Amino acid sequence: MEAFEDYRRAGVDRVVCEAKHMGSRAVALVRREAGGVLYTRTGRPFFPDPTLNVAVLDRLRAAVTSCHLFDELDADWILLDAELLPWSAKAQELVKDQYASVAAAARAALPATLAVLAAAEARGLSVGDLADRTAARLARAEAFATAYGRYCWPTEGLAGIQVAPFAVLASGSGQGGRHHRSKDRGWHLGLVDRLAAADPGIIGHTERRVVDLADDAQVEQASAWWLDLTAAGGEGMVVKPYGGVSEDRLVQPGIKCRGREYLRIIYGPDYTEPANLDRLRQRGLHRKRALALREHALGLAALDRVAAAEPLWRVHEAVFAILACESEPVDPRL
């Protein structure tokens, strides 16, 4: 409800709620002929193994070709914004070091503590409150392990990998091109739906709900959908303005609404304890929101320059400005 109200205040009257894919951000430049690149959001090859990057691009190229999108867009290349799943395909070491280690420590220590407390209680000591708190901590640790475990599964080559594109950033031929930021979300999602239908074995579909913010029934339905989505183990949704990007007014390009259990990954097993929640609610988000808008504007500028076939140094000006924005430490949990 706060996300919807945020957009109302910004003058947005229609939004789309897209199911959030929990993976790693990927940008794919798909060429009609062989070639192209699959990058992380910071401009590095997505997979260390170059043959795997090529294999993903080959599948995307085949899907784009079978949908006739190269011809429809009069393009030799298409730039896709996407999420690549599973999370563990890119972040395996992060999962092991930062998340699995927490769960392993809790599973080792807390049952042993409960056993000692049970023995103490059997001898007549009053440890009921401490035993209850410890049991609750163990339950939350198990919930934490379940939360991150939903986004980790084994992969071998392309087996198990899924690409979920959600926007066609730009397209072009030769040295020229055009951006597609003025197109509404219906246009973008319509194209990526066609890609998903062309190769469901690797290209994922994004569930969504379009919401007229003046229609209370639609708002309630979208909220209920989000509750069902997160109750079933989904990460949550991203609320985005339905219309294309305005030339004279920028609003937040998306607001993530994550579910209660997913947030254990971000804030830790015990974040739902009242004292911890009170502390989290004191966060100041103004700086993070302002930073997101600056980076959004710079990203659009870089995209304009790519589409206009400007010299590479002009593109790099905007890219380096984005990197400079991220050089100042900002709490990553925000």
VOBA-1610 file (N, C-alpha, C; in pm, whole numbers, padded with zeros to 5 digits, always signed):
BEGIN
Met+00083-00120+00000Met+00000+00000+00000Met+00087+00126+00000Glu+00202+00121+00068Glu+00292+00236+00068Glu+00353+00258-00070Ala+00383+00150-00141Ala+00436+00163-00277Ala+00334+00228-00369Phe+00207+00184-00360Phe+00103+00243-00442Phe+00087+00392-00409Glu+00088+00424-00280Glu+00071+00563-00240Glu+00190+00649-00286Asp+00309+00591-00285Asp+00427+00663-00331Asp+00411+00705-00477Tyr+00360+00615-00558Tyr+00340+00648-00699Tyr+00224+00746-00718Arg+00119+00736-00637Arg+00010+00834-00646Arg+00064+00974-00621Arg+00148+00988-00517Arg+00204+01120-00487Arg+00290+01172-00601Ala+00352+01080-00676Ala+00436+01120-00789Ala+00355+01147-00915Gly+00223+01134-00907Gly+00139+01162-01022Gly+00121+01045-01117Val+00158+00925-01073Val+00140+00804-01156Val+00003+00745-01125Asp-00078+00722-01228Asp-00213+00671-01204Asp-00230+00524-01240Arg-00128+00465-01305Arg-00138+00324-01344Arg-00002+00258-01327Val-00001+00141-01264Val+00124+00069-01240Val+00108-00076-01283Val+00220-00144-01296Val+00217-00289-01316Val+00297-00352-01202Cys+00242-00455-01143Cys+00309-00530-01037Cys+00364-00658-01099Glu+00497-00670-01103Glu+00561-00784-01166Glu+00622-00875-01059Ala+00596-01005-01072Ala+00656-01099-00978Ala+00807-01086-00984Lys+00871-01080-00867Lys+01016-01062-00860Lys+01085-01197-00877His+01178-01201-00972His+01260-01320-00991His+01384-01306-00903Met+01413-01408-00822Met+01530-01403-00735Met+01647-01472-00803Gly+01731-01393-00864Gly+01851-01445-00930Gly+01957-01339-00930Ser+02023-01321-01042Ser+02126-01218-01057Ser+02094-01139-01183Arg+02109-01007-01174Arg+02077-00921-01288Arg+02172-00951-01403Ala+02117-00958-01524Ala+02196-00985-01643Ala+02149-00894-01756Val+02244-00845-01835Val+02214-00766-01954Val+02268-00844-02074Ala+02180-00870-02171Ala+02219-00952-02286Ala+02209-00871-02414Leu+02319-00857-02484Leu+02320-00799-02617Leu+02316-00915-02716Val+02201-00934-02778Val+02179-01048-02866Val+02190-01000-03011Arg+02281-01059-03085Arg+02301-01021-03225Arg+02232-01120-03319Arg+02189-01068-03434Arg+02125-01154-03532Arg+02222-01262-03580Glu+02345-01221-03603Glu+02449-01316-03639Glu+02518-01363-03511Ala+02620-01444-03524Ala+02692-01493-03405Ala+02753-01376-03330Gly+02770-01395-03200Gly+02831-01291-03118Gly+02733-01239-03015Gly+02767-01125-02959Gly+02688-01068-02851Gly+02760-01085-02719Val+02700-01031-02614Val+02761-01038-02482Val+02653-01064-02377Leu+02692-01129-02269Leu+02607-01150-02153Leu+02684-01096-02034Tyr+02636-00984-01980Tyr+02710-00913-01876Tyr+02633-00912-01743Thr+02708-00895-01635Thr+02648-00862-01506Thr+02611-00715-01507Arg+02543-00670-01402Arg+02503-00529-01397Arg+02623-00435-01384Thr+02739-00488-01349Thr+02859-00404-01340Thr+02950-00422-01461Gly+02900-00486-01568Gly+02974-00489-01693Gly+03078-00598-01706Arg+03066-00704-01628Arg+03160-00816-01638Arg+03091-00934-01707Pro+03169-01020-01773Pro+03107-01142-01829Pro+03032-01216-01720Phe+02910-01261-01750Phe+02825-01317-01645Phe+02885-01444-01586Phe+02922-01538-01672Phe+02982-01663-01625Phe+03133-01661-01649Pro+03211-01714-01556Pro+03356-01724-01580Pro+03389-01809-01703Asp+03305-01909-01728Asp+03325-01997-01843Asp+03265-01930-01968Pro+03346-01884-02062Pro+03291-01813-02179Pro+03199-01899-02263Thr+03220-02031-02263Thr+03133-02116-02344Thr+02990-02115-02292Leu+02972-02094-02162Leu+02837-02090-02105Leu+02766-01960-02144Asn+02841-01848-02145Asn+02783-01722-02192Asn+02736-01736-02336Val+02818-01799-02419Val+02784-01818-02560Val+02660-01907-02574Ala+02653-02011-02493Ala+02540-02103-02500Ala+02408-02033-02465Val+02410-01947-02361Val+02289-01872-02326Val+02251-01778-02439Leu+02349-01708-02495Leu+02321-01615-02605Leu+02266-01687-02728Asp+02317-01807-02755Asp+02267-01884-02869Asp+02119-01917-02852Arg+02079-01953-02729Arg+01937-01985-02705Arg+01851-01858-02717Leu+01901-01747-02665Leu+01827-01622-02676Leu+01815-01580-02823Arg+01923-01595-02898Arg+01921-01558-03040Arg+01817-01641-03115Ala+01814-01770-03086Ala+01718-01858-03153Ala+01575-01816-03121Ala+01549-01778-02996Ala+01415-01735-02957Ala+01377-01604-03024Val+01470-01507-03023Val+01444-01378-03087Val+01417-01397-03236Thr+01494-01485-03299Thr+01477-01510-03442Thr+01344-01577-03472Ser+01307-01677-03391Ser+01182-01748-03417Ser+01060-01659-03396Cys+01074-01556-03311Cys+00965-01460-03289Cys+00964-01348-03392His+01064-01349-03480His+01076-01245-03585His+01098-01106-03526Leu+01157-01098-03407Leu+01176-00967-03344Leu+01285-00886-03413Phe+01387-00951-03466Phe+01489-00876-03539Phe+01424-00802-03656Asp+01338-00873-03729Asp+01271-00810-03844Asp+01170-00705-03797Glu+01096-00738-03693Glu+00992-00647-03646Glu+01051-00515-03597Leu+01167-00522-03533Leu+01233-00402-03482Leu+01334-00345-03582Asp+01343-00409-03699Asp+01439-00367-03802Asp+01579-00356-03741Ala+01621-00464-03678Ala+01743-00460-03597Ala+01835-00577-03627Asp+01964-00552-03610Asp+02064-00658-03612Asp+02107-00696-03471Trp+02069-00613-03373Trp+02101-00645-03233Trp+01988-00595-03144Ile+01968-00665-03033Ile+01867-00630-02933Ile+01931-00639-02796Leu+01905-00539-02714Leu+01961-00533-02579Leu+01851-00563-02477Leu+01866-00673-02404Leu+01765-00719-02309Leu+01811-00699-02166Asp+01719-00652-02082Asp+01741-00646-01937Asp+01672-00767-01877Ala+01743-00842-01792Ala+01688-00970-01748Ala+01741-01008-01610Glu+01680-01111-01555Glu+01729-01177-01434Glu+01767-01320-01473Leu+01882-01365-01427Leu+01925-01501-01457Leu+01922-01583-01329Leu+01851-01695-01336Leu+01830-01782-01221Leu+01902-01916-01243Pro+01933-01989-01135Pro+01908-01957-00994Pro+02011-01857-00941Trp+01980-01804-00826Trp+02072-01714-00756Trp+02207-01780-00737Ser+02205-01908-00706Ser+02329-01981-00678Ser+02415-01998-00802Ala+02359-01981-00922Ala+02440-01997-01044Ala+02550-01893-01050Lys+02524-01774-00997Lys+02623-01667-00997Lys+02682-01642-00859Ala+02603-01667-00756Ala+02641-01625-00620Ala+02670-01743-00529Gln+02721-01853-00585Gln+02742-01974-00505Gln+02833-01948-00385Glu+02944-01878-00406Glu+03037-01853-00295Glu+02975-01761-00191Leu+02898-01661-00238Leu+02829-01572-00144Leu+02729-01650-00060Val+02654-01738-00123Val+02557-01819-00050Val+02625-01904+00055Lys+02736-01968+00017Lys+02807-02056+00110Lys+02868-01978+00225Asp+02934-01867+00194Asp+03009-01794+00297Asp+02922-01707+00386Gln+02820-01644+00327Gln+02745-01544+00403Gln+02613-01596+00458Tyr+02554-01697+00393Tyr+02421-01743+00433Tyr+02425-01885+00490Ala+02481-01978+00414Ala+02483-02116+00461Ala+02563-02129+00591Ser+02667-02047+00606Ser+02748-02054+00728Ser+02667-02012+00851Val+02580-01914+00834Val+02494-01870+00946Val+02400-01983+00986Ala+02336-02044+00886Ala+02243-02153+00915Ala+02315-02271+00978Ala+02435-02303+00927Ala+02511-02417+00981Ala+02549-02393+01126Ala+02592-02269+01157Ala+02631-02238+01295Ala+02511-02251+01388Ala+02396-02201+01345Ala+02275-02210+01429Ala+02233-02354+01450Arg+02238-02433+01341Arg+02196-02573+01352Arg+02292-02654+01438Ala+02417-02611+01448Ala+02513-02682+01532Ala+02500-02642+01679Ala+02483-02510+01701Ala+02489-02459+01837Ala+02356-02469+01912Leu+02246-02433+01846Leu+02120-02420+01919Leu+02063-02553+01966Pro+02064-02660+01886Pro+02016-02789+01940Pro+02099-02836+02060Ala+02231-02812+02054Ala+02316-02851+02168Ala+02278-02769+02291Thr+02249-02641+02271Thr+02207-02556+02383Thr+02074-02605+02440Leu+01982-02642+02353Leu+01852-02693+02401Leu+01869-02822+02479Ala+01962-02906+02438Ala+01986-03031+02510Ala+02037-03003+02650Val+02128-02907+02662Val+02181-02869+02795Val+02069-02812+02881Leu+01985-02728+02821Leu+01875-02668+02898Leu+01775-02775+02941Ala+01750-02874+02856Ala+01659-02982+02893Ala+01716-03061+03010Ala+01847-03085+03008Ala+01910-03156+03119Ala+01902-03075+03247Ala+01921-02942+03234Ala+01912-02856+03353Ala+01770-02856+03410Glu+01671-02853+03321Glu+01533-02854+03367Glu+01499-02986+03436Ala+01557-03095+03385Ala+01533-03227+03446Ala+01589-03233+03587Arg+01690-03148+03615Arg+01747-03143+03751Arg+01675-03043+03839Gly+01566-02985+03788Gly+01486-02896+03870Gly+01517-02749+03853Leu+01609-02711+03763Leu+01639-02570+03742Leu+01531-02505+03657Ser+01505-02377+03683Ser+01403-02304+03610Ser+01467-02238+03487Val+01454-02304+03374Val+01514-02251+03250Val+01409-02242+03139Gly+01281-02244+03178Gly+01175-02248+03078Gly+01179-02132+02980Asp+01193-02009+03031Asp+01194-01892+02942Asp+01313-01897+02847Leu+01428-01932+02897Leu+01548-01938+02812Leu+01534-02049+02709Ala+01478-02161+02750Ala+01458-02272+02656Ala+01361-02231+02545Asp+01254-02159+02582Asp+01157-02115+02481Asp+01221-02018+02382Arg+01301-01923+02434Arg+01367-01826+02346Arg+01465-01896+02253Thr+01536-01996+02306Thr+01633-02068+02224Thr+01564-02151+02117Ala+01453-02214+02153Ala+01376-02291+02055Ala+01322-02200+01944Ala+01279-02080+01984Ala+01229-01984+01885Ala+01342-01939+01792Arg+01461-01921+01847Arg+01575-01883+01764Arg+01609-01993+01664Leu+01600-02118+01708Leu+01627-02230+01617Leu+01522-02233+01505Ala+01396-02210+01540Ala+01290-02209+01438Ala+01314-02099+01336Arg+01359-01982+01384Arg+01386-01872+01291Arg+01508-01902+01205Ala+01606-01970+01260Ala+01723-02008+01181Ala+01684-02108+01071Glu+01594-02201+01103Glu+01546-02294+01002Glu+01468-02221+00893Ala+01389-02121+00934Ala+01315-02041+00836Ala+01411-01964+00746Phe+01520-01916+00803Phe+01624-01846+00726Phe+01685-01938+00621Ala+01718-02062+00662Ala+01777-02158+00569Ala+01678-02194+00459Thr+01551-02208+00495Thr+01449-02238+00395Thr+01435-02123+00295Ala+01446-01998+00347Ala+01427-01882+00261Ala+01533-01875+00152Tyr+01662-01886+00189Tyr+01763-01876+00083Tyr+01771-02004+00001Gly+01733-02117+00062Gly+01738-02244-00011Gly+01643-02250-00129Arg+01534-02170-00124Arg+01438-02169-00235Arg+01501-02119-00365Tyr+01609-02042-00353Tyr+01668-01977-00471Tyr+01800-02042-00511Cys+01824-02161-00462Cys+01948-02232-00494Cys+01912-02372-00544Trp+01963-02406-00659Trp+01947-02544-00708Trp+02065-02576-00799Pro+02097-02703-00814Pro+02214-02741-00894Pro+02194-02712-01042Thr+02301-02674-01109Thr+02299-02654-01254Thr+02419-02725-01314Glu+02404-02766-01438Glu+02515-02826-01511Glu+02503-02780-01656Gly+02599-02698-01698Gly+02585-02636-01829Gly+02462-02548-01829Leu+02378-02562-01931Leu+02253-02487-01936Leu+02142-02552-01855Ala+02160-02676-01816Ala+02057-02746-01740Ala+02033-02677-01606Gly+01911-02637-01581Gly+01877-02571-01456Gly+01881-02421-01462Ile+01935-02364-01570Ile+01946-02218-01583Ile+01821-02163-01649Gln+01777-02049-01600Gln+01661-01981-01658Gln+01692-01832-01671Val+01653-01775-01784Val+01668-01631-01808Val+01528-01571-01812Ala+01506-01467-01731Ala+01375-01402-01727Ala+01390-01258-01773Pro+01378-01231-01904Pro+01388-01092-01951Pro+01263-01013-01914Phe+01280-00884-01885Phe+01164-00802-01850Phe+01161-00668-01923Ala+01262-00640-02007Ala+01259-00516-02084Ala+01349-00530-02205Val+01308-00465-02315Val+01393-00451-02434Val+01448-00309-02428Leu+01573-00296-02386Leu+01630-00165-02362Leu+01653-00086-02490Ala+01705-00153-02592Ala+01738-00083-02717Ala+01753-00187-02827Ser+01757-00140-02949Ser+01782-00227-03064Ser+01839-00141-03174Gly+01904-00206-03273Gly+01961-00128-03380Gly+02025-00212-03487Ser+02074-00144-03589Ser+02142-00208-03700Ser+02273-00136-03725Gly+02378-00211-03754Gly+02507-00149-03781Gly+02553-00066-03663Gln+02585+00060-03690Gln+02632+00149-03585Gln+02521+00235-03525Gly+02398+00223-03577Gly+02288+00305-03526Gly+02187+00223-03450Gly+02097+00291-03383Gly+01994+00220-03308Gly+01898+00316-03243Arg+01815+00262-03157Arg+01720+00346-03083Arg+01688+00280-02950His+01662+00364-02851His+01621+00312-02721His+01469+00292-02723His+01418+00220-02623His+01274+00193-02617His+01217+00237-02483Arg+01276+00341-02425Arg+01231+00383-02292Arg+01094+00449-02295Ser+01051+00499-02412Ser+00919+00563-02419Ser+00806+00461-02431Lys+00839+00335-02459Lys+00736+00232-02471Lys+00684+00196-02332Asp+00554+00163-02324Asp+00498+00129-02194Asp+00531-00016-02159Arg+00496-00053-02035Arg+00532-00186-01987Arg+00458-00294-02064Gly+00339-00262-02115Gly+00267-00361-02194Gly+00344-00401-02319Trp+00409-00304-02382Trp+00489-00332-02502Trp+00606-00423-02466His+00680-00386-02361His+00797-00465-02321His+00757-00607-02281Leu+00656-00618-02196Leu+00617-00750-02146Leu+00555-00835-02257Gly+00490-00771-02353Gly+00438-00846-02465Gly+00548-00911-02547Leu+00659-00838-02568Leu+00770-00895-02643Leu+00837-01008-02566Val+00862-00988-02436Val+00931-01093-02361Val+00841-01214-02339Asp+00709-01194-02338Asp+00618-01309-02332Asp+00636-01396-02457Arg+00654-01334-02569Arg+00676-01409-02693Arg+00806-01488-02687Leu+00909-01428-02628Leu+01036-01500-02612Leu+01018-01621-02522Ala+00945-01602-02411Ala+00923-01713-02317Ala+00845-01826-02384Ala+00748-01790-02467Ala+00670-01893-02536Ala+00755-01965-02641Ala+00853-01894-02697Ala+00938-01954-02801Ala+01035-02056-02744Asp+01079-02035-02620Asp+01174-02130-02560Asp+01152-02137-02409Pro+01043-02199-02366Pro+01015-02207-02222Pro+01117-02291-02145Gly+01201-02365-02218Gly+01303-02444-02149Gly+01409-02361-02081Ile+01428-02236-02128Ile+01532-02154-02065Ile+01483-02011-02037Ile+01378-01966-02107Ile+01330-01829-02089Ile+01206-01830-02002Gly+01214-01758-01889Gly+01106-01758-01792Gly+01002-01650-01817His+00880-01679-01776His+00767-01587-01787His+00756-01506-01658Thr+00718-01379-01670Thr+00699-01293-01554Thr+00551-01269-01530Glu+00500-01322-01420Glu+00360-01296-01384Glu+00345-01149-01346Arg+00226-01093-01372Arg+00206-00952-01341Arg+00059-00920-01321Arg+00035-00805-01260Arg-00099-00749-01246Arg-00090-00600-01279Val-00177-00554-01369Val-00184-00412-01402Val-00289-00349-01311Val-00255-00235-01250Val-00340-00176-01147Val-00367-00029-01177Asp-00494+00005-01185Asp-00537+00145-01188Asp-00543+00192-01043Leu-00457+00285-01006Leu-00445+00324-00865Leu-00568+00396-00812Ala-00657+00438-00900Ala-00781+00500-00856Ala-00891+00397-00831Asp-00865+00273-00867Asp-00964+00166-00852Asp-00931+00084-00728Asp-01007+00104-00621Asp-00979+00037-00494Asp-00984-00115-00508Ala-01074-00165-00593Ala-01086-00310-00609Ala-00958-00366-00672Gln-00904-00299-00773Gln-00780-00346-00836Gln-00663-00341-00738Val-00658-00236-00656Val-00552-00225-00555Val-00561-00341-00456Glu-00682-00371-00411Glu-00701-00482-00316Glu-00665-00615-00380Gln-00703-00635-00506Gln-00671-00759-00575Gln-00520-00777-00591Ala-00450-00669-00623Ala-00306-00677-00638Ala-00239-00707-00504Ser-00291-00647-00398Ser-00235-00673-00265Ser-00257-00819-00224Ala-00376-00872-00254Ala-00404-01011-00222Ala-00314-01104-00304Trp-00291-01069-00429Trp-00201-01148-00514Trp-00061-01151-00454Trp-00013-01035-00406Trp+00120-01029-00344Trp+00126-01118-00220Leu+00021-01115-00139Leu+00018-01200-00020Leu+00023-01347-00057Asp-00053-01386-00159Asp-00050-01525-00204Asp+00087-01563-00260Leu+00146-01472-00335Leu+00277-01495-00396Leu+00383-01520-00290Thr+00386-01436-00189Thr+00488-01449-00085Thr+00458-01565+00009Ala+00330-01594+00033Ala+00295-01707+00118Ala+00338-01839+00055Ala+00343-01841-00079Ala+00384-01962-00150Ala+00535-01973-00165Gly+00609-01878-00106Gly+00755-01883-00111Gly+00819-01789-00209Gly+00738-01708-00280Gly+00794-01612-00375Gly+00863-01497-00304Glu+00957-01434-00374Glu+01029-01321-00315Glu+00938-01202-00294Gly+00849-01177-00388Gly+00762-01061-00380Gly+00736-01006-00518Met+00722-00874-00527Met+00694-00813-00657Met+00768-00681-00669Val+00775-00632-00792Val+00828-00499-00819Val+00715-00418-00880Val+00685-00303-00819Val+00582-00214-00870Val+00650-00110-00959Lys+00599-00097-01083Lys+00661-00006-01181Lys+00553+00080-01245Pro+00585+00203-01282Pro+00491+00283-01360Pro+00460+00211-01492Tyr+00332+00209-01531Tyr+00296+00137-01652Tyr+00341+00212-01777Gly+00335+00343-01773Gly+00371+00422-01890Gly+00521+00423-01914Gly+00560+00470-02033Gly+00701+00481-02065Gly+00767+00592-01986Val+00898+00602-01997Val+00973+00704-01924Val+00949+00840-01989Ser+00904+00936-01908Ser+00879+01071-01957Ser+01010+01144-01982Glu+01011+01230-02082Glu+01131+01307-02113Glu+01155+01418-02012Asp+01048+01466-01946Asp+01062+01583-01860Asp+01042+01554-01711Arg+01013+01429-01675Arg+00990+01399-01532Arg+01027+01255-01504Leu+01118+01237-01410Leu+01158+01102-01373Leu+01095+01064-01240Val+01045+00941-01232Val+00999+00884-01105Val+01077+00755-01084Gln+01067+00702-00964Gln+01137+00577-00936Gln+01096+00472-01039Pro+01192+00406-01104Pro+01156+00309-01207Pro+01093+00182-01152Gly+01112+00156-01023Gly+01052+00038-00963Gly+01068+00042-00812Ile+00969-00012-00742Ile+00976-00024-00596Ile+00955-00171-00562Lys+01055-00230-00498Lys+01047-00372-00460Lys+00961-00388-00335Cys+00870-00483-00341Cys+00788-00518-00224Cys+00814-00665-00194Arg+00903-00691-00101Arg+00942-00828-00072Arg+00861-00884+00044Gly+00856-01016+00050Gly+00777-01083+00152Gly+00852-01100+00283Arg+00775-01132+00387Arg+00829-01144+00523Arg+00942-01246+00531Glu+00923-01364+00473Glu+01024-01468+00487Glu+01147-01440+00401Tyr+01128-01383+00282Tyr+01244-01348+00201Tyr+01335-01251+00275Leu+01276-01158+00348Leu+01356-01055+00415Leu+01447-01112+00523Arg+01425-01236+00563Arg+01521-01297+00655Arg+01659-01306+00590Ile+01663-01326+00458Ile+01791-01332+00388Ile+01864-01199+00401Ile+01788-01090+00392Ile+01848-00956+00393Ile+01888-00914+00533Tyr+01798-00934+00629Tyr+01817-00878+00763Tyr+01858-00978+00869Gly+01858-01107+00835Gly+01900-01206+00932Gly+01784-01281+00993Pro+01810-01399+01052Pro+01703-01485+01104Pro+01613-01417+01206Asp+01671-01329+01289Asp+01595-01274+01401Asp+01537-01135+01373Tyr+01530-01096+01245Tyr+01487-00958+01218Tyr+01343-00932+01260Thr+01260-01038+01270Thr+01119-01018+01305Thr+01096-00995+01455Glu+01200-01007+01535Glu+01185-00973+01677Glu+01149-00825+01689Pro+01054-00790+01777Pro+01005-00652+01784Pro+01115-00547+01798Ala+01215-00572+01881Ala+01321-00473+01898Ala+01399-00451+01768Asn+01421-00561+01695Asn+01493-00548+01568Asn+01410-00475+01463Leu+01280-00505+01459Leu+01193-00436+01364Leu+01186-00287+01393Asp+01178-00253+01522Asp+01174-00111+01559Asp+01299-00040+01509Arg+01413-00106+01522Arg+01538-00045+01479Arg+01543-00032+01326Leu+01495-00134+01256Leu+01496-00129+01109Leu+01406-00018+01056Arg+01297+00006+01127Arg+01202+00107+01079Arg+01253+00249+01096Gln+01364+00265+01164Gln+01421+00399+01180Gln+01515+00436+01066Arg+01531+00346+00969Arg+01623+00374+00858Arg+01577+00496+00780Gly+01674+00576+00735Gly+01643+00688+00647Gly+01666+00646+00502Leu+01561+00648+00421Leu+01570+00599+00285Leu+01592+00710+00182His+01593+00836+00228His+01601+00946+00131His+01727+00937+00046Arg+01838+00909+00107Arg+01964+00904+00032Arg+01962+00792-00071Lys+01912+00676-00032Lys+01906+00563-00123Lys+01812+00592-00241Arg+01699+00654-00213Arg+01604+00685-00319Arg+01662+00789-00415Ala+01729+00890-00360Ala+01790+00992-00446Ala+01900+00931-00532Leu+01977+00840-00473Leu+02083+00773-00549Leu+02025+00690-00662Ala+01914+00620-00635Ala+01851+00538-00738Ala+01804+00623-00855Leu+01747+00741-00827Leu+01701+00828-00935Leu+01819+00883-01016Arg+01928+00918-00949Arg+02045+00969-01022Arg+02101+00860-01114Glu+02112+00739-01061Glu+02167+00631-01143Glu+02071+00596-01258His+01942+00606-01232His+01843+00581-01338His+01861+00682-01452Ala+01875+00810-01415Ala+01891+00914-01517Ala+02021+00894-01595Leu+02127+00859-01527Leu+02254+00836-01595Leu+02248+00713-01684Gly+02178+00609-01637Gly+02163+00490-01719Gly+02087+00519-01848Leu+01982+00602-01836Leu+01907+00641-01956Leu+01994+00723-02050Ala+02079+00810-01993Ala+02169+00889-02077Ala+02267+00798-02152Ala+02321+00699-02082Ala+02413+00604-02147Ala+02341+00529-02258Leu+02217+00489-02231Leu+02139+00415-02330Leu+02111+00502-02453Asp+02079+00630-02430Asp+02058+00721-02542Asp+02182+00730-02630Arg+02298+00735-02567Arg+02423+00752-02641Arg+02459+00625-02718Val+02429+00509-02658Val+02450+00384-02730Val+02361+00379-02854Ala+02232+00412-02833Ala+02136+00405-02943Ala+02170+00505-03054Ala+02228+00619-03017Ala+02264+00720-03115Ala+02401+00695-03177Ala+02465+00583-03141Ala+02597+00547-03195Ala+02699+00657-03169Glu+02691+00720-03051Glu+02791+00820-03014Glu+02923+00751-02983Pro+03033+00827-02984Pro+03164+00767-02954Pro+03163+00697-02818Leu+03245+00594-02806Leu+03246+00513-02685Leu+03278+00597-02561Trp+03364+00698-02577Trp+03399+00779-02458Trp+03277+00853-02404Arg+03181+00885-02492Arg+03060+00951-02447Arg+02973+00855-02365Val+02967+00732-02407Val+02893+00632-02329Val+02962+00612-02194His+03095+00605-02198His+03171+00582-02076His+03156+00696-01976Glu+03133+00819-02024Glu+03110+00931-01931Glu+02995+00899-01836Ala+02883+00854-01894Ala+02766+00824-01810Ala+02790+00701-01724Val+02856+00600-01781Val+02883+00478-01704Val+02974+00508-01585Phe+03079+00585-01607Phe+03172+00617-01498Phe+03102+00702-01393Ala+03006+00785-01434Ala+02931+00864-01336Ala+02848+00772-01246Ile+02791+00666-01304Ile+02716+00570-01223Ile+02809+00501-01124Leu+02927+00460-01172Leu+03023+00394-01083Leu+03067+00490-00973Ala+03078+00619-01005Ala+03115+00717-00902Ala+03006+00729-00797Cys+02879+00722-00841Cys+02768+00726-00744Cys+02779+00611-00645Glu+02823+00495-00694Glu+02829+00377-00609Glu+02959+00367-00530Ser+03049+00463-00549Ser+03176+00458-00475Ser+03158+00504-00331Glu+03049+00579-00304Glu+03021+00621-00167Glu+02947+00509-00096Pro+02991+00472+00025Pro+02926+00359+00092Pro+02780+00389+00128Val+02693+00298+00086Val+02552+00302+00123Val+02516+00166+00179Asp+02443+00165+00287Asp+02406+00038+00351Asp+02344-00056+00246Pro+02409-00167+00212Pro+02356-00254+00104Pro+02223-00318+00139Arg+02187-00321+00269Arg+02059-00382+00307Arg+01941-00296+00264Leu+01965-00170+00229Leu+01857-00082+00186Leu+01814-00116+00044
//
